[in-house]
Amino acid sequence: MRECSEIQELLSSYIDDFLEPMEKEKVEKHLENCPQCQKELAELQQTVQMFASLNEEELIPPASFRRELREKLEKAQSKKKVGFGEKVAGFFNNFKLKPWMPLAMAAVLLIVIVPVAMMGLWPLGTTNKEMATDSVAPEIYNSADGEAGMRNFSITSDNYKTFKLAPGASDAGVAHEEQAGVPETVEIERKIIKTGYINLEVDDYKETTGQITNLVEEMQGYIVNEHTYVYDQELSLLAGNVTLRIPEERFNEALNRMEQLGTVLNRSVNSQDVTEEYVDVQSRLKAMRLKEERLLALLGKSGTLGDVLAVENELAKTRADIEALEGRIKYLDNRTELSTINLEIRETLTPVKKIKTTGLQGVMHRFQESFIKSINTIIIGFGNFIVALGAFIPYIILLICGIGLVMILWRKYKNRKS
């Protein structure tokens, strides 16, 4: 049984072909007569083949892997703490000095340690670098699923933007070494949301809106909404607002052609670059889909009911996140592929492009309405005068009576004096 344990410890090196000829021969002889070790070797070979067939992206551990592994290691360490003396004793008990080991140690000292020490290249810097890399890798992995904060963008042309993934980071959020001196660059189309606004003063509102409708259909766009109202009741002058969507490549052409429909009172154009957000959303979506595949693989394996429910719950959350990210990508695609133009149109009383008889329309009708309005105003005023007079009649009667009494008394006084 002890010999089987020793052989099983050498199986990994045997598969990798790292054993000495004598040890290799010993392992092969033992495998010929030991079914248990043959089974162990077959399982190891199957595991190696399985890992060799996996892609880099499939080797991404889940987000909670590091935390759970650390908790398990801490629990295992707290359960069994082996003293330093016991470790040393166990090492020497299990250690067997082989005849070739002194020669190997001497060769190591001569070939590796002595030249390195003489050249002053003791690998302290390398150790520090590896420690720095190990400390940075978890931070990259844990920051927003590994997608945000690792891209540097630089505009290379008017239509394209080049972004570089930082060395040691991938879209899935797993640290890995880049090729030395060759940064990974990907060119993608810029995503820009364009919005325009034009305030027009036109001679004929209905004719202008008809021309706008034809223009939008010609450019394969569509009208989002249209609102029309009368801002001058007497002259029946119209005004309104129109919102339309035009393909992004014909945005400037549409603005120029609409400016020719009337007099431009105000014009503005706004552009919003959402390329960085678009790339981040795509990276997050890719990571979520890989996570979904891993969860489906876990769900297919046998396990307890609690494990199955936990995986299903996490799978439902992941699919909800995938739907949200896909919706965001569709929204950004729609806003960037079709630009928005807001029009404010107002019909003018004094046309500047052609002679119109708008001022003479309904002259007699307006004259009749004005005449009737004046007569009604007079009648209403006379009625109000009668009402006011009725209110003042009592005061007038009292005033007349008072004046008459004063005159009578004045005459009596004058006659008595004479």
C-alpha positions as a printed Julia matrix, in Angstrom:
418×3 Matrix{Float64}:
   0.0     0.0     0.0
   2.88    2.34    0.77
   4.43    1.55   -2.59
   1.13    2.49   -4.3
   1.15    5.85   -2.52
   4.68    6.55   -3.73
   3.82    5.53   -7.29
   0.66    7.67   -7.3
   2.71   10.68   -6.24
   4.91   10.14   -9.31
   2.02    9.72  -11.78
   1.75   13.43  -12.54
   5.47   13.65  -13.38
   5.14   10.4   -15.34
   2.4    11.92  -17.55
   4.49   15.06  -18.1
   7.59   12.89  -18.84
   9.64   14.52  -16.08
  10.88   11.29  -14.41
  14.33    9.8   -14.57
  14.67    6.59  -16.63
  15.02    4.43  -13.52
  11.95    5.95  -11.87
   9.98    5.73  -15.09
  10.82    2.05  -15.44
   9.84    1.44  -11.83
   6.46    3.15  -12.34
   5.73    1.19  -15.52
   6.54   -2.14  -13.84
   4.26   -1.28  -10.93
   1.42   -0.23  -13.25
   1.53   -3.6   -15.0
   0.55   -5.39  -11.78
  -1.54   -2.77   -9.9
  -5.16   -2.13  -11.11
  -5.66    0.63   -8.55
  -2.72    2.67   -9.84
  -3.8     1.99  -13.43
  -7.2     3.46  -12.59
  -5.57    6.48  -10.93
  -3.37    7.02  -14.02
  -6.39    6.82  -16.36
  -8.28    9.4   -14.3
  -5.32   11.77  -14.33
  -4.91   11.4   -18.1
  -8.63   12.06  -18.6
  -8.41   15.19  -16.44
  -5.39   16.46  -18.39
  -7.15   15.86  -21.72
 -10.27   17.65  -20.48
  -8.3    20.74  -19.44
  -6.32   20.69  -22.69
  -9.54   20.76  -24.71
 -10.89   23.81  -22.91
 -10.58   27.31  -24.35
  -9.13   30.22  -22.39
 -12.56   31.75  -21.94
 -13.97   28.5   -20.47
 -11.29   28.5   -17.76
 -12.63   31.73  -16.23
 -13.51   31.03  -12.56
 -16.8    32.41  -11.19
 -16.74   35.74   -9.36
 -17.1    34.06   -5.94
 -14.37   31.44   -6.56
 -11.56   33.34   -4.82
 -13.65   34.19   -1.77
 -15.03   30.64   -1.35
 -11.59   29.07   -1.85
 -10.05   31.33    0.75
 -12.83   30.54    3.27
 -12.35   26.8     2.75
  -8.58   27.08    3.15
  -8.96   29.11    6.34
 -11.39   26.53    7.75
  -9.07   23.66    6.87
  -6.12   25.47    8.43
  -8.06   26.21   11.62
  -9.1    22.57   11.96
  -5.58   21.16   11.67
  -2.54   23.22   12.6
   0.72   21.34   12.3
   3.7    22.62   14.24
   7.01   23.43   12.65
   8.74   20.54   14.38
   6.14   18.07   13.15
   6.53   19.38    9.59
  10.31   18.95    9.72
  10.02   15.46   11.18
   7.46   14.45    8.56
   9.64   15.78    5.79
  12.67   13.75    6.89
  10.55   10.66    7.49
   9.14   10.76    3.97
  12.38   11.84    2.36
  14.57    9.17    0.83
  18.05   10.01   -0.24
  18.73    8.69   -3.69
  22.22    8.02   -5.05
  22.03   10.64   -7.74
  20.74   13.47   -5.51
  24.14   14.8    -4.3
  25.34   15.04   -7.87
  22.15   16.84   -8.88
  22.47   19.34   -6.03
  26.08   20.05   -6.92
  25.12   20.57  -10.55
  22.4    23.03   -9.53
  24.85   25.0    -7.42
  27.42   25.17  -10.18
  25.11   25.83  -13.12
  22.48   28.16  -11.61
  23.27   29.74   -8.27
  26.97   30.54   -8.69
  26.74   32.31  -12.11
  23.66   34.27  -11.05
  25.29   35.42   -7.83
  28.47   36.46   -9.67
  26.55   38.52  -12.21
  24.5    40.27   -9.53
  21.22   39.07  -11.03
  19.61   37.55   -7.97
  15.92   37.36   -8.86
  14.59   39.86   -6.35
  13.15   42.09   -9.04
  11.39   39.17  -10.68
   9.86   38.13   -7.38
   8.6    41.62   -6.74
   7.18   41.81  -10.23
   5.36   38.51   -9.8
   3.99   39.66   -6.45
   2.78   42.89   -8.04
   1.12   40.95  -10.85
  -0.61   38.63   -8.38
  -1.9    41.58   -6.39
  -3.23   43.37   -9.45
  -4.94   40.35  -11.02
  -7.75   40.04   -8.41
  -8.46   43.75   -8.68
  -8.85   43.45  -12.45
 -11.1    40.45  -12.06
 -13.34   42.0    -9.41
 -13.85   45.4   -11.02
 -17.25   45.34  -12.75
 -16.8    41.76  -14.06
 -13.46   42.74  -15.53
 -14.72   44.94  -18.33
 -14.77   48.51  -17.02
 -11.69   50.61  -16.46
  -9.3    48.65  -18.69
  -9.64   50.39  -22.04
  -7.8    53.41  -23.38
  -9.44   55.03  -26.41
  -7.77   57.18  -29.03
  -9.39   58.64  -32.15
  -7.54   57.52  -35.27
  -9.89   58.87  -37.98
 -13.23   60.59  -38.41
 -15.18   57.37  -38.69
 -13.23   54.91  -36.55
 -11.83   54.8   -33.02
  -9.04   52.5   -31.89
  -9.1    51.15  -28.34
  -6.47   49.06  -26.57
  -7.05   46.47  -23.93
  -4.62   47.03  -21.08
  -1.89   44.36  -20.77
  -2.97   41.67  -18.34
  -6.71   42.13  -18.94
  -9.22   40.49  -21.28
 -12.88   41.06  -22.08
 -13.86   38.3   -19.69
 -11.97   39.92  -16.83
  -9.19   37.29  -16.38
  -5.55   38.39  -16.11
  -3.17   36.88  -18.62
   0.17   37.81  -20.14
   0.19   39.66  -23.46
   2.81   39.09  -26.08
   5.85   41.18  -25.24
   5.77   44.6   -26.9
   2.65   43.85  -29.02
  -0.5    45.51  -27.58
  -3.82   44.13  -28.75
  -5.74   46.71  -30.82
  -9.21   46.46  -32.33
 -10.82   48.98  -34.66
 -14.56   49.48  -34.33
 -17.03   51.87  -35.86
 -17.71   54.99  -33.8
 -21.16   55.22  -32.27
 -22.43   58.83  -32.31
 -25.95   60.05  -31.47
 -26.79   63.14  -33.56
 -29.67   65.53  -32.83
 -30.63   68.62  -34.84
 -33.03   71.55  -34.3
 -34.34   74.07  -36.85
 -36.78   76.96  -36.29
 -38.38   77.9   -39.63
 -40.63   80.74  -40.72
 -42.53   79.67  -43.87
 -45.03   81.19  -46.29
 -47.44   78.23  -46.35
 -47.51   75.81  -43.41
 -49.45   73.0   -45.11
 -47.29   73.09  -48.21
 -44.11   72.99  -46.11
 -45.26   70.02  -44.01
 -46.11   68.17  -47.22
 -42.61   68.79  -48.57
 -41.11   67.57  -45.28
 -43.16   64.36  -45.46
 -41.96   63.67  -49.0
 -38.37   64.42  -48.0
 -38.5    62.01  -45.05
 -39.93   59.22  -47.21
 -37.26   59.83  -49.84
 -34.5    59.46  -47.23
 -36.09   56.3   -45.79
 -36.83   57.9   -42.44
 -40.07   58.4   -40.55
 -41.99   61.08  -38.64
 -42.11   60.43  -34.9
 -44.8    63.0   -34.06
 -46.41   66.14  -35.5
 -48.38   68.84  -33.67
 -50.23   71.67  -35.47
 -52.14   74.62  -33.96
 -53.57   78.03  -34.97
 -51.68   80.91  -33.39
 -53.69   83.74  -35.06
 -57.45   83.18  -35.09
 -58.35   86.21  -37.23
 -55.86   85.45  -40.03
 -55.94   81.64  -39.54
 -52.14   81.42  -39.36
 -50.74   77.97  -38.46
 -47.72   76.81  -36.48
 -46.48   73.45  -35.27
 -43.71   71.08  -34.22
 -42.43   68.05  -36.15
 -40.01   65.38  -34.87
 -38.5    63.02  -37.43
 -35.79   60.32  -37.67
 -33.32   60.24  -40.58
 -30.52   57.74  -41.38
 -27.27   58.99  -39.85
 -25.39   59.12  -43.15
 -27.98   61.57  -44.6
 -28.31   63.76  -41.5
 -26.42   66.79  -42.86
 -28.15   66.54  -46.24
 -31.56   66.55  -44.54
 -30.68   69.64  -42.49
 -29.5    71.57  -45.56
 -32.59   70.71  -47.6
 -34.98   71.63  -44.78
 -33.29   75.0   -44.33
 -34.28   75.83  -47.92
 -38.0    75.45  -47.12
 -38.21   78.82  -45.36
 -36.37   81.43  -43.33
 -34.17   79.91  -40.61
 -34.61   81.72  -37.29
 -32.56   79.27  -35.21
 -30.45   76.16  -35.9
 -28.44   73.83  -33.63
 -26.74   70.41  -33.88
 -25.74   68.17  -30.96
 -23.5    65.06  -31.15
 -22.93   62.53  -28.35
 -20.19   59.88  -28.67
 -21.31   56.61  -27.01
 -18.58   54.35  -28.43
 -17.0    53.65  -25.05
 -20.33   52.76  -23.47
 -21.17   50.52  -26.45
 -17.89   48.58  -26.13
 -18.32   48.2   -22.37
 -21.85   46.85  -22.78
 -20.67   44.37  -25.41
 -17.88   43.14  -23.1
 -20.28   42.72  -20.19
 -22.71   40.87  -22.45
 -19.95   38.49  -23.57
 -18.96   37.78  -19.96
 -22.6    37.18  -18.98
 -23.1    34.71  -21.82
 -20.0    32.77  -20.75
 -21.34   32.76  -17.21
 -24.69   31.44  -18.5
 -22.91   28.57  -20.29
 -21.01   27.63  -17.13
 -24.2    27.69  -15.06
 -25.97   25.47  -17.6
 -23.06   23.03  -17.42
 -23.27   23.0   -13.61
 -27.03   22.53  -13.77
 -26.57   19.42  -15.91
 -24.39   17.77  -13.28
 -25.82   15.78  -10.4
 -26.1    17.56   -7.08
 -28.29   18.22   -4.08
 -31.62   19.98   -4.37
 -30.2    23.06   -2.67
 -27.35   23.28   -5.17
 -29.76   22.93   -8.1
 -32.03   25.69   -6.74
 -29.05   27.98   -6.14
 -27.77   27.44   -9.69
 -31.25   28.04  -11.16
 -31.61   31.25   -9.15
 -28.22   32.53  -10.33
 -29.06   31.48  -13.91
 -32.3    33.48  -13.81
 -30.44   36.58  -12.61
 -27.8    36.12  -15.3
 -30.41   35.83  -18.04
 -32.16   38.96  -16.77
 -28.84   40.82  -16.96
 -28.29   39.49  -20.49
 -31.72   40.76  -21.61
 -31.02   44.19  -20.1
 -27.64   44.44  -21.83
 -29.1    43.3   -25.16
 -31.83   45.93  -24.82
 -29.24   48.63  -24.15
 -27.26   47.6   -27.26
 -30.42   47.72  -29.4
 -31.24   51.18  -28.02
 -27.75   52.51  -28.8
 -27.85   50.97  -32.29
 -31.22   52.62  -32.99
 -30.14   56.04  -31.7
 -26.88   56.0   -33.67
 -28.21   54.55  -36.93
 -31.13   57.04  -37.08
 -30.52   60.7   -36.18
 -33.25   62.93  -34.74
 -34.33   66.3   -36.17
 -36.78   68.6   -34.32
 -38.54   71.22  -36.45
 -40.47   74.25  -35.2
 -42.48   75.76  -38.08
 -44.42   79.05  -38.06
 -46.48   80.5   -40.89
 -45.78   84.19  -41.49
 -48.33   86.92  -42.31
 -46.02   88.65  -44.8
 -44.57   86.04  -47.19
 -41.08   86.68  -48.51
 -40.87   84.08  -51.28
 -44.13   84.66  -53.2
 -47.08   87.04  -53.33
 -50.11   85.82  -51.44
 -53.6    87.27  -50.96
 -53.88   86.08  -47.41
 -54.6    89.63  -46.18
 -57.63   89.98  -48.56
 -59.25   86.67  -47.78
 -62.7    87.18  -46.16
 -62.57   90.98  -46.2
 -66.38   91.42  -46.54
 -66.99   88.81  -43.92
 -64.64   90.54  -41.53
 -66.28   93.94  -42.37
 -69.71   92.52  -41.57
 -68.47   91.06  -38.31
 -66.84   94.37  -37.33
 -70.05   96.35  -38.14
 -72.25   93.98  -36.16
 -69.77   94.04  -33.32
 -69.87   97.86  -33.21
 -73.72   97.93  -33.22
 -73.82   95.38  -30.44
 -71.3    97.41  -28.5
 -73.52  100.52  -28.81
 -76.61   98.59  -27.74
 -74.82   97.08  -24.81
 -73.52  100.52  -23.83
 -77.03  102.06  -24.03
 -78.42   99.25  -21.91
 -75.72   99.77  -19.34
 -76.52  103.52  -19.35
 -80.22  102.8   -18.66
 -79.3   100.47  -15.82
 -76.96  103.05  -14.34
 -79.61  105.75  -14.74
 -82.12  103.59  -12.86
 -79.64  103.28  -10.05
 -79.15  107.09   -9.85
 -82.89  108.09  -10.13
 -83.55  108.03   -6.34
 -80.57  110.28   -5.76
 -81.71  112.6    -8.55
 -85.23  112.85   -7.0
 -83.77  113.66   -3.61
 -81.49  116.26   -5.21
 -84.42  117.91   -7.05
 -86.53  117.96   -3.88
 -83.7   119.51   -1.91
 -83.08  122.17   -4.55
 -86.86  122.99   -4.66
 -87.06  123.3    -0.87
 -84.07  125.6    -0.8
 -85.59  127.81   -3.5
 -88.92  128.04   -1.62
 -87.24  129.0     1.61
 -85.08  131.54   -0.21
 -88.13  133.22   -1.79
 -89.98  133.42    1.57
 -86.95  134.93    3.2
 -86.57  137.44    0.38
 -90.3   138.49    0.47
 -90.26  138.91    4.25
 -87.2   141.09    4.05
 -88.73  143.36    1.4
